[in-house]
Amino acid sequence: MGKFLKSFIYAWEGIKDGFRQGRNMKSHGLSAVIVLIAGCFTGLSQIEWMIIFIVIAGVMALELMNTAVEYVVDLVTTEFHPLAKKAKDIAAGSVFVFAIASAIIGCIIFFPKWFG
Ligand SMILES: Nc1ncnc2c1ncn2[C@@H]1O[C@H](COP(=O)(O)OP(=O)(O)OP(=O)(O)O)[C@@H](O)[C@H]1O
């Protein structure tokens, strides 16, 4: 099997594992489906769809990285450690920052169409 195909399969396994392990990943997935359905009913321009896809992919990619950080920290220590706490909290914070920005972007795109 080609090296490229192998790395694609490993990445896919990682995405599946991220969805299985991270309960936040499932709620991001559900939110994404709701936003996509809302987008279909509302009617978005090409650029608005592009922004929506970038934002959805960004949240999910960051959540996957957050899950990866959790795995690595748990691999290093299962004991309480202030650095383990910092690493996990900062990784979770990165998802939160992007999720807040995504919610604001969603409001900017959808609200004028619904209430404008
Ligand atoms: N080894 C540790 N040392 C110190 N604090 C930790 C440690 N493991 C977890 N924590 C603290 O507990 C919080 C929750 O960690 P946990 O690994 O349970 O992730 P989680 O928030 O349940 O993630 P998910 O829901 O995505 O699985 C962390 O953000 C961190 O503050």
The ligand as a Gaussian input file, in Angstrom:
#p B3LYP/6-31G(d) Opt

LIG

0 1
 N       -3.257000      14.652000      34.948000
 C       -3.920000      15.771000      35.259000
 N       -3.388000      16.668000      36.108000
 C       -4.038000      17.808000      36.431000
 N       -5.243000      18.166000      35.943000
 C       -5.842000      17.317000      35.074000
 C       -5.220000      16.082000      34.694000
 N       -6.065000      15.442000      33.814000
 C       -7.127000      16.262000      33.685000
 N       -7.008000      17.372000      34.424000
 C       -7.988000      18.482000      34.532000
 O       -9.289000      17.979000      34.287000
 C       -9.855000      18.618000      33.132000
 C      -10.641000      17.581000      32.348000
 O       -9.741000      16.650000      31.813000
 P      -10.189000      15.388000      30.955000
 O       -8.983000      14.643000      30.547000
 O      -11.224000      14.630000      31.717000
 O      -10.810000      16.082000      29.679000
 P      -12.345000      16.362000      29.340000
 O      -12.597000      17.825000      29.585000
 O      -13.207000      15.353000      30.005000
 O      -12.288000      16.164000      27.790000
 P      -13.289000      15.380000      26.827000
 O      -14.663000      15.658000      27.347000
 O      -13.005000      16.000000      25.492000
 O      -12.865000      13.934000      26.912000
 C       -8.663000      19.206000      32.367000
 O       -9.037000      20.315000      31.589000
 C       -7.713000      19.567000      33.496000
 O       -8.082000      20.818000      34.060000

